[in-house]
């Protein structure tokens, strides 16, 4: 496996883990919907993987060149 293929497979693993966390977050929100409506509690949006805001995941992924170096 070359550096590019390794980088791509690592990105796939990062995105899989990100999607698992997003699913857990959404499942938590859905399971507490009745309580949230009663308490008028609001949840933050789950930010995209490549979001660069202070609260975001920043989507850092080492490049193939980084692995070669």
PDB file with one MODEL, atoms N, CA, C and O in Angstrom:
MODEL        1
ATOM      1  N   UNK A   1       0.854  -1.163   0.000  1.00  0.00           N
ATOM      2  CA  UNK A   1       0.000   0.000   0.000  1.00  0.00           C
ATOM      3  C   UNK A   1       0.904   1.231   0.000  1.00  0.00           C
ATOM      4  O   UNK A   1       1.803   1.363   0.831  1.00  0.00           O
ATOM      5  N   UNK A   2       0.647   2.119  -0.941  1.00  0.00           N
ATOM      6  CA  UNK A   2       1.429   3.340  -1.028  1.00  0.00           C
ATOM      7  C   UNK A   2       0.930   4.410  -0.060  1.00  0.00           C
ATOM      8  O   UNK A   2      -0.060   4.225   0.647  1.00  0.00           O
ATOM      9  N   UNK A   3       1.639   5.522  -0.051  1.00  0.00           N
ATOM     10  CA  UNK A   3       1.302   6.612   0.864  1.00  0.00           C
ATOM     11  C   UNK A   3      -0.084   7.195   0.565  1.00  0.00           C
ATOM     12  O   UNK A   3      -0.834   7.508   1.489  1.00  0.00           O
ATOM     13  N   UNK A   4      -0.428   7.341  -0.714  1.00  0.00           N
ATOM     14  CA  UNK A   4      -1.739   7.895  -1.088  1.00  0.00           C
ATOM     15  C   UNK A   4      -2.863   6.956  -0.666  1.00  0.00           C
ATOM     16  O   UNK A   4      -3.877   7.401  -0.128  1.00  0.00           O
ATOM     17  N   UNK A   5      -2.690   5.678  -0.904  1.00  0.00           N
ATOM     18  CA  UNK A   5      -3.704   4.704  -0.509  1.00  0.00           C
ATOM     19  C   UNK A   5      -3.854   4.661   1.012  1.00  0.00           C
ATOM     20  O   UNK A   5      -4.963   4.547   1.532  1.00  0.00           O
ATOM     21  N   UNK A   6      -2.730   4.752   1.713  1.00  0.00           N
ATOM     22  CA  UNK A   6      -2.776   4.766   3.175  1.00  0.00           C
ATOM     23  C   UNK A   6      -3.497   6.013   3.675  1.00  0.00           C
ATOM     24  O   UNK A   6      -4.319   5.933   4.588  1.00  0.00           O
ATOM     25  N   UNK A   7      -3.192   7.160   3.082  1.00  0.00           N
ATOM     26  CA  UNK A   7      -3.849   8.402   3.460  1.00  0.00           C
ATOM     27  C   UNK A   7      -5.348   8.326   3.205  1.00  0.00           C
ATOM     28  O   UNK A   7      -6.145   8.768   4.032  1.00  0.00           O
ATOM     29  N   UNK A   8      -5.733   7.765   2.062  1.00  0.00           N
ATOM     30  CA  UNK A   8      -7.156   7.625   1.733  1.00  0.00           C
ATOM     31  C   UNK A   8      -7.868   6.677   2.694  1.00  0.00           C
ATOM     32  O   UNK A   8      -8.998   6.940   3.107  1.00  0.00           O
ATOM     33  N   UNK A   9      -7.211   5.581   3.049  1.00  0.00           N
ATOM     34  CA  UNK A   9      -7.841   4.636   3.976  1.00  0.00           C
ATOM     35  C   UNK A   9      -7.959   5.236   5.372  1.00  0.00           C
ATOM     36  O   UNK A   9      -8.932   4.977   6.081  1.00  0.00           O
ATOM     37  N   UNK A  10      -6.976   6.035   5.767  1.00  0.00           N
ATOM     38  CA  UNK A  10      -7.045   6.707   7.054  1.00  0.00           C
ATOM     39  C   UNK A  10      -8.179   7.732   7.071  1.00  0.00           C
ATOM     40  O   UNK A  10      -8.887   7.862   8.070  1.00  0.00           O
ATOM     41  N   UNK A  11      -8.349   8.455   5.969  1.00  0.00           N
ATOM     42  CA  UNK A  11      -9.463   9.400   5.860  1.00  0.00           C
ATOM     43  C   UNK A  11     -10.793   8.671   5.972  1.00  0.00           C
ATOM     44  O   UNK A  11     -11.712   9.160   6.630  1.00  0.00           O
ATOM     45  N   UNK A  12     -10.907   7.517   5.343  1.00  0.00           N
ATOM     46  CA  UNK A  12     -12.147   6.735   5.437  1.00  0.00           C
ATOM     47  C   UNK A  12     -12.425   6.342   6.886  1.00  0.00           C
ATOM     48  O   UNK A  12     -13.572   6.392   7.330  1.00  0.00           O
ATOM     49  N   UNK A  13     -11.386   5.952   7.625  1.00  0.00           N
ATOM     50  CA  UNK A  13     -11.558   5.607   9.041  1.00  0.00           C
ATOM     51  C   UNK A  13     -11.948   6.822   9.873  1.00  0.00           C
ATOM     52  O   UNK A  13     -12.806   6.719  10.750  1.00  0.00           O
ATOM     53  N   UNK A  14     -11.330   7.973   9.611  1.00  0.00           N
ATOM     54  CA  UNK A  14     -11.683   9.206  10.317  1.00  0.00           C
ATOM     55  C   UNK A  14     -13.140   9.555  10.078  1.00  0.00           C
ATOM     56  O   UNK A  14     -13.860   9.892  11.018  1.00  0.00           O
ATOM     57  N   UNK A  15     -13.586   9.476   8.820  1.00  0.00           N
ATOM     58  CA  UNK A  15     -14.967   9.815   8.487  1.00  0.00           C
ATOM     59  C   UNK A  15     -15.947   8.813   9.091  1.00  0.00           C
ATOM     60  O   UNK A  15     -17.044   9.190   9.504  1.00  0.00           O
ATOM     61  N   UNK A  16     -15.563   7.552   9.146  1.00  0.00           N
ATOM     62  CA  UNK A  16     -16.414   6.548   9.781  1.00  0.00           C
ATOM     63  C   UNK A  16     -16.602   6.871  11.254  1.00  0.00           C
ATOM     64  O   UNK A  16     -17.724   6.828  11.760  1.00  0.00           O
ATOM     65  N   UNK A  17     -15.522   7.194  11.942  1.00  0.00           N
ATOM     66  CA  UNK A  17     -15.613   7.540  13.373  1.00  0.00           C
ATOM     67  C   UNK A  17     -16.420   8.816  13.571  1.00  0.00           C
ATOM     68  O   UNK A  17     -17.222   8.899  14.501  1.00  0.00           O
ATOM     69  N   UNK A  18     -16.220   9.810  12.712  1.00  0.00           N
ATOM     70  CA  UNK A  18     -16.981  11.056  12.782  1.00  0.00           C
ATOM     71  C   UNK A  18     -18.474  10.764  12.622  1.00  0.00           C
ATOM     72  O   UNK A  18     -19.291  11.296  13.374  1.00  0.00           O
ATOM     73  N   UNK A  19     -18.835   9.928  11.652  1.00  0.00           N
ATOM     74  CA  UNK A  19     -20.240   9.596  11.422  1.00  0.00           C
ATOM     75  C   UNK A  19     -20.828   8.800  12.580  1.00  0.00           C
ATOM     76  O   UNK A  19     -22.006   8.960  12.899  1.00  0.00           O
ATOM     77  N   UNK A  20     -20.032   7.947  13.214  1.00  0.00           N
ATOM     78  CA  UNK A  20     -20.501   7.223  14.396  1.00  0.00           C
ATOM     79  C   UNK A  20     -20.816   8.191  15.534  1.00  0.00           C
ATOM     80  O   UNK A  20     -21.837   8.046  16.207  1.00  0.00           O
ATOM     81  N   UNK A  21     -19.947   9.174  15.753  1.00  0.00           N
ATOM     82  CA  UNK A  21     -20.181  10.172  16.793  1.00  0.00           C
ATOM     83  C   UNK A  21     -21.416  11.014  16.477  1.00  0.00           C
ATOM     84  O   UNK A  21     -22.206  11.333  17.365  1.00  0.00           O
ATOM     85  N   UNK A  22     -21.570  11.368  15.205  1.00  0.00           N
ATOM     86  CA  UNK A  22     -22.743  12.151  14.800  1.00  0.00           C
ATOM     87  C   UNK A  22     -24.022  11.354  15.032  1.00  0.00           C
ATOM     88  O   UNK A  22     -25.013  11.904  15.514  1.00  0.00           O
ATOM     89  N   UNK A  23     -24.012  10.075  14.697  1.00  0.00           N
ATOM     90  CA  UNK A  23     -25.170   9.220  14.910  1.00  0.00           C
ATOM     91  C   UNK A  23     -25.493   9.092  16.399  1.00  0.00           C
ATOM     92  O   UNK A  23     -26.664   9.127  16.779  1.00  0.00           O
ATOM     93  N   UNK A  24     -24.480   8.947  17.239  1.00  0.00           N
ATOM     94  CA  UNK A  24     -24.711   8.884  18.684  1.00  0.00           C
ATOM     95  C   UNK A  24     -25.340  10.173  19.188  1.00  0.00           C
ATOM     96  O   UNK A  24     -26.253  10.140  20.012  1.00  0.00           O
ATOM     97  N   UNK A  25     -24.857  11.308  18.698  1.00  0.00           N
ATOM     98  CA  UNK A  25     -25.389  12.606  19.105  1.00  0.00           C
ATOM     99  C   UNK A  25     -26.854  12.740  18.693  1.00  0.00           C
ATOM    100  O   UNK A  25     -27.690  13.156  19.495  1.00  0.00           O
ATOM    101  N   UNK A  26     -27.164  12.392  17.451  1.00  0.00           N
ATOM    102  CA  UNK A  26     -28.544  12.488  16.970  1.00  0.00           C
ATOM    103  C   UNK A  26     -29.452  11.506  17.699  1.00  0.00           C
ATOM    104  O   UNK A  26     -30.606  11.829  17.979  1.00  0.00           O
ATOM    105  N   UNK A  27     -28.953  10.323  18.007  1.00  0.00           N
ATOM    106  CA  UNK A  27     -29.731   9.350  18.757  1.00  0.00           C
ATOM    107  C   UNK A  27     -30.046   9.877  20.155  1.00  0.00           C
ATOM    108  O   UNK A  27     -31.152   9.689  20.660  1.00  0.00           O
ATOM    109  N   UNK A  28     -29.080  10.531  20.770  1.00  0.00           N
ATOM    110  CA  UNK A  28     -29.305  11.128  22.086  1.00  0.00           C
ATOM    111  C   UNK A  28     -30.388  12.200  22.021  1.00  0.00           C
ATOM    112  O   UNK A  28     -31.256  12.268  22.892  1.00  0.00           O
ATOM    113  N   UNK A  29     -30.335  13.027  20.996  1.00  0.00           N
ATOM    114  CA  UNK A  29     -31.339  14.086  20.852  1.00  0.00           C
ATOM    115  C   UNK A  29     -32.731  13.482  20.665  1.00  0.00           C
ATOM    116  O   UNK A  29     -33.693  13.920  21.298  1.00  0.00           O
ATOM    117  N   UNK A  30     -32.835  12.477  19.796  1.00  0.00           N
ATOM    118  CA  UNK A  30     -34.132  11.847  19.540  1.00  0.00           C
ATOM    119  C   UNK A  30     -34.661  11.161  20.794  1.00  0.00           C
ATOM    120  O   UNK A  30     -35.857  11.236  21.074  1.00  0.00           O
ATOM    121  N   UNK A  31     -33.805  10.500  21.546  1.00  0.00           N
ATOM    122  CA  UNK A  31     -34.260   9.787  22.740  1.00  0.00           C
ATOM    123  C   UNK A  31     -34.721  10.738  23.841  1.00  0.00           C
ATOM    124  O   UNK A  31     -35.455  10.331  24.741  1.00  0.00           O
ATOM    125  N   UNK A  32     -34.302  11.986  23.779  1.00  0.00           N
ATOM    126  CA  UNK A  32     -34.695  12.973  24.792  1.00  0.00           C
ATOM    127  C   UNK A  32     -35.646  14.023  24.233  1.00  0.00           C
ATOM    128  O   UNK A  32     -35.774  15.099  24.816  1.00  0.00           O
ATOM    129  N   UNK A  33     -36.310  13.742  23.129  1.00  0.00           N
ATOM    130  CA  UNK A  33     -37.164  14.739  22.486  1.00  0.00           C
ATOM    131  C   UNK A  33     -38.301  15.180  23.386  1.00  0.00           C
ATOM    132  O   UNK A  33     -38.571  16.378  23.479  1.00  0.00           O
ATOM    133  N   UNK A  34     -38.975  14.258  24.049  1.00  0.00           N
ATOM    134  CA  UNK A  34     -40.108  14.620  24.900  1.00  0.00           C
ATOM    135  C   UNK A  34     -39.643  15.538  26.019  1.00  0.00           C
ATOM    136  O   UNK A  34     -40.293  16.538  26.322  1.00  0.00           O
ATOM    137  N   UNK A  35     -38.526  15.196  26.627  1.00  0.00           N
ATOM    138  CA  UNK A  35     -37.993  16.021  27.714  1.00  0.00           C
ATOM    139  C   UNK A  35     -37.558  17.389  27.180  1.00  0.00           C
ATOM    140  O   UNK A  35     -37.752  18.402  27.851  1.00  0.00           O
ATOM    141  N   UNK A  36     -36.980  17.425  25.996  1.00  0.00           N
ATOM    142  CA  UNK A  36     -36.491  18.678  25.424  1.00  0.00           C
ATOM    143  C   UNK A  36     -37.634  19.633  25.124  1.00  0.00           C
ATOM    144  O   UNK A  36     -37.508  20.838  25.341  1.00  0.00           O
ATOM    145  N   UNK A  37     -38.751  19.106  24.625  1.00  0.00           N
ATOM    146  CA  UNK A  37     -39.895  19.966  24.323  1.00  0.00           C
ATOM    147  C   UNK A  37     -40.460  20.549  25.606  1.00  0.00           C
ATOM    148  O   UNK A  37     -40.804  21.729  25.666  1.00  0.00           O
ATOM    149  N   UNK A  38     -40.553  19.714  26.631  1.00  0.00           N
ATOM    150  CA  UNK A  38     -41.100  20.178  27.899  1.00  0.00           C
ATOM    151  C   UNK A  38     -40.198  21.218  28.551  1.00  0.00           C
ATOM    152  O   UNK A  38     -40.682  22.208  29.100  1.00  0.00           O
ATOM    153  N   UNK A  39     -38.890  20.996  28.490  1.00  0.00           N
ATOM    154  CA  UNK A  39     -37.943  21.916  29.115  1.00  0.00           C
ATOM    155  C   UNK A  39     -37.495  23.020  28.173  1.00  0.00           C
ATOM    156  O   UNK A  39     -36.759  23.919  28.577  1.00  0.00           O
ATOM    157  N   UNK A  40     -37.929  22.962  26.927  1.00  0.00           N
ATOM    158  CA  UNK A  40     -37.512  23.897  25.884  1.00  0.00           C
ATOM    159  C   UNK A  40     -35.985  23.982  25.810  1.00  0.00           C
ATOM    160  O   UNK A  40     -35.406  25.068  25.779  1.00  0.00           O
ATOM    161  N   UNK A  41     -35.364  22.831  25.784  1.00  0.00           N
ATOM    162  CA  UNK A  41     -33.912  22.741  25.713  1.00  0.00           C
ATOM    163  C   UNK A  41     -33.497  22.647  24.248  1.00  0.00           C
ATOM    164  O   UNK A  41     -34.097  21.899  23.477  1.00  0.00           O
ATOM    165  N   UNK A  42     -32.477  23.402  23.868  1.00  0.00           N
ATOM    166  CA  UNK A  42     -31.997  23.408  22.488  1.00  0.00           C
ATOM    167  C   UNK A  42     -30.615  22.803  22.430  1.00  0.00           C
ATOM    168  O   UNK A  42     -29.794  23.004  23.325  1.00  0.00           O
ATOM    169  N   UNK A  43     -30.363  22.059  21.363  1.00  0.00           N
ATOM    170  CA  UNK A  43     -29.059  21.437  21.168  1.00  0.00           C
ATOM    171  C   UNK A  43     -28.316  22.139  20.042  1.00  0.00           C
ATOM    172  O   UNK A  43     -28.932  22.667  19.116  1.00  0.00           O
ATOM    173  N   UNK A  44     -27.016  22.144  20.124  1.00  0.00           N
ATOM    174  CA  UNK A  44     -26.194  22.703  19.069  1.00  0.00           C
ATOM    175  C   UNK A  44     -26.159  21.763  17.868  1.00  0.00           C
ATOM    176  O   UNK A  44     -26.295  20.548  18.012  1.00  0.00           O
ATOM    177  N   UNK A  45     -25.977  22.328  16.707  1.00  0.00           N
ATOM    178  CA  UNK A  45     -25.844  21.513  15.500  1.00  0.00           C
ATOM    179  C   UNK A  45     -24.516  20.767  15.544  1.00  0.00           C
ATOM    180  O   UNK A  45     -23.527  21.282  16.066  1.00  0.00           O
ATOM    181  N   UNK A  46     -24.497  19.569  15.003  1.00  0.00           N
ATOM    182  CA  UNK A  46     -23.257  18.794  14.901  1.00  0.00           C
ATOM    183  C   UNK A  46     -22.514  19.314  13.680  1.00  0.00           C
ATOM    184  O   UNK A  46     -22.979  19.151  12.552  1.00  0.00           O
ATOM    185  N   UNK A  47     -21.387  19.925  13.897  1.00  0.00           N
ATOM    186  CA  UNK A  47     -20.669  20.612  12.829  1.00  0.00           C
ATOM    187  C   UNK A  47     -20.039  19.642  11.832  1.00  0.00           C
ATOM    188  O   UNK A  47     -19.676  18.525  12.200  1.00  0.00           O
ATOM    189  N   UNK A  48     -19.907  20.062  10.569  1.00  0.00           N
ATOM    190  CA  UNK A  48     -19.296  19.200   9.552  1.00  0.00           C
ATOM    191  C   UNK A  48     -17.842  18.857   9.898  1.00  0.00           C
ATOM    192  O   UNK A  48     -17.189  19.549  10.678  1.00  0.00           O
ATOM    193  N   UNK A  49     -17.363  17.780   9.299  1.00  0.00           N
ATOM    194  CA  UNK A  49     -16.007  17.290   9.567  1.00  0.00           C
ATOM    195  C   UNK A  49     -14.936  18.336   9.258  1.00  0.00           C
ATOM    196  O   UNK A  49     -13.965  18.465  10.003  1.00  0.00           O
ATOM    197  N   UNK A  50     -15.103  19.072   8.181  1.00  0.00           N
ATOM    198  CA  UNK A  50     -14.085  20.036   7.749  1.00  0.00           C
ATOM    199  C   UNK A  50     -14.302  21.440   8.300  1.00  0.00           C
ATOM    200  O   UNK A  50     -13.680  22.386   7.816  1.00  0.00           O
ATOM    201  N   UNK A  51     -15.158  21.600   9.288  1.00  0.00           N
ATOM    202  CA  UNK A  51     -15.423  22.898   9.881  1.00  0.00           C
ATOM    203  C   UNK A  51     -14.176  23.380  10.616  1.00  0.00           C
ATOM    204  O   UNK A  51     -13.582  22.631  11.391  1.00  0.00           O
ATOM    205  N   UNK A  52     -13.780  24.628  10.374  1.00  0.00           N
ATOM    206  CA  UNK A  52     -12.559  25.163  10.987  1.00  0.00           C
ATOM    207  C   UNK A  52     -12.841  26.161  12.097  1.00  0.00           C
ATOM    208  O   UNK A  52     -11.929  26.859  12.541  1.00  0.00           O
ATOM    209  N   UNK A  53     -14.088  26.242  12.556  1.00  0.00           N
ATOM    210  CA  UNK A  53     -14.396  27.137  13.668  1.00  0.00           C
ATOM    211  C   UNK A  53     -13.811  26.557  14.960  1.00  0.00           C
ATOM    212  O   UNK A  53     -13.412  25.392  14.982  1.00  0.00           O
ATOM    213  N   UNK A  54     -13.754  27.345  16.029  1.00  0.00           N
ATOM    214  CA  UNK A  54     -13.188  26.835  17.287  1.00  0.00           C
ATOM    215  C   UNK A  54     -13.901  25.591  17.821  1.00  0.00           C
ATOM    216  O   UNK A  54     -13.279  24.771  18.496  1.00  0.00           O
ATOM    217  N   UNK A  55     -15.193  25.439  17.530  1.00  0.00           N
ATOM    218  CA  UNK A  55     -15.942  24.286  18.012  1.00  0.00           C
ATOM    219  C   UNK A  55     -15.931  23.118  17.034  1.00  0.00           C
ATOM    220  O   UNK A  55     -16.434  22.041  17.356  1.00  0.00           O
ATOM    221  N   UNK A  56     -15.366  23.313  15.849  1.00  0.00           N
ATOM    222  CA  UNK A  56     -15.409  22.291  14.816  1.00  0.00           C
ATOM    223  C   UNK A  56     -14.352  21.213  14.987  1.00  0.00           C
ATOM    224  O   UNK A  56     -13.459  21.308  15.829  1.00  0.00           O
ATOM    225  N   UNK A  57     -14.483  20.203  14.172  1.00  0.00           N
ATOM    226  CA  UNK A  57     -13.556  19.061  14.181  1.00  0.00           C
ATOM    227  C   UNK A  57     -12.257  19.408  13.456  1.00  0.00           C
ATOM    228  O   UNK A  57     -11.235  18.758  13.674  1.00  0.00           O
ATOM    229  N   UNK A  58     -12.289  20.408  12.614  1.00  0.00           N
ATOM    230  CA  UNK A  58     -11.172  20.910  11.814  1.00  0.00           C
ATOM    231  C   UNK A  58     -10.765  19.978  10.690  1.00  0.00           C
ATOM    232  O   UNK A  58      -9.982  20.383   9.831  1.00  0.00           O
ATOM    233  N   UNK A  59     -11.254  18.758  10.654  1.00  0.00           N
ATOM    234  CA  UNK A  59     -11.026  17.852   9.542  1.00  0.00           C
ATOM    235  C   UNK A  59      -9.576  17.620   9.186  1.00  0.00           C
ATOM    236  O   UNK A  59      -9.256  17.398   8.019  1.00  0.00           O
ATOM    237  N   UNK A  60      -8.688  17.667  10.173  1.00  0.00           N
ATOM    238  CA  UNK A  60      -7.270  17.461   9.877  1.00  0.00           C
ATOM    239  C   UNK A  60      -7.043  16.045   9.394  1.00  0.00           C
ATOM    240  O   UNK A  60      -7.510  15.083  10.004  1.00  0.00           O
ATOM    241  N   UNK A  61      -6.329  15.930   8.305  1.00  0.00           N
ATOM    242  CA  UNK A  61      -5.979  14.626   7.755  1.00  0.00           C
ATOM    243  C   UNK A  61      -4.596  14.724   7.164  1.00  0.00           C
ATOM    244  O   UNK A  61      -4.392  15.514   6.242  1.00  0.00           O
ATOM    245  N   UNK A  62      -3.621  13.952   7.655  1.00  0.00           N
ATOM    246  CA  UNK A  62      -2.280  13.990   7.077  1.00  0.00           C
ATOM    247  C   UNK A  62      -2.308  13.579   5.612  1.00  0.00           C
ATOM    248  O   UNK A  62      -2.995  12.629   5.236  1.00  0.00           O
ATOM    249  N   UNK A  63      -1.570  14.289   4.805  1.00  0.00           N
ATOM    250  CA  UNK A  63      -1.534  13.999   3.369  1.00  0.00           C
ATOM    251  C   UNK A  63      -0.567  12.847   3.076  1.00  0.00           C
ATOM    252  O   UNK A  63       0.186  12.404   3.942  1.00  0.00           O
ATOM    253  N   UNK A  64      -0.614  12.387   1.847  1.00  0.00           N
ATOM    254  CA  UNK A  64       0.306  11.337   1.423  1.00  0.00           C
ATOM    255  C   UNK A  64       1.757  11.822   1.510  1.00  0.00           C
ATOM    256  O   UNK A  64       2.651  11.063   1.885  1.00  0.00           O
ATOM    257  N   UNK A  65       1.981  13.097   1.158  1.00  0.00           N
ATOM    258  CA  UNK A  65       3.331  13.653   1.231  1.00  0.00           C
ATOM    259  C   UNK A  65       3.817  13.679   2.684  1.00  0.00           C
ATOM    260  O   UNK A  65       4.992  13.427   2.951  1.00  0.00           O
ATOM    261  N   UNK A  66       2.931  13.979   3.605  1.00  0.00           N
ATOM    262  CA  UNK A  66       3.290  13.996   5.016  1.00  0.00           C
ATOM    263  C   UNK A  66       3.762  12.613   5.455  1.00  0.00           C
ATOM    264  O   UNK A  66       4.737  12.495   6.198  1.00  0.00           O
ATOM    265  N   UNK A  67       3.067  11.561   4.994  1.00  0.00           N
ATOM    266  CA  UNK A  67       3.474  10.199   5.343  1.00  0.00           C
ATOM    267  C   UNK A  67       4.796   9.828   4.682  1.00  0.00           C
ATOM    268  O   UNK A  67       5.599   9.107   5.274  1.00  0.00           O
ATOM    269  N   UNK A  68       5.036  10.310   3.460  1.00  0.00           N
ATOM    270  CA  UNK A  68       6.298  10.022   2.803  1.00  0.00           C
ATOM    271  C   UNK A  68       7.478  10.677   3.508  1.00  0.00           C
ATOM    272  O   UNK A  68       8.559  10.097   3.612  1.00  0.00           O
ATOM    273  N   UNK A  69       7.252  11.898   3.989  1.00  0.00           N
ATOM    274  CA  UNK A  69       8.324  12.603   4.703  1.00  0.00           C
ATOM    275  C   UNK A  69       8.610  11.930   6.024  1.00  0.00           C
ATOM    276  O   UNK A  69       9.481  12.378   6.769  1.00  0.00           O
TER     277      UNK A  69
ENDMDL
END
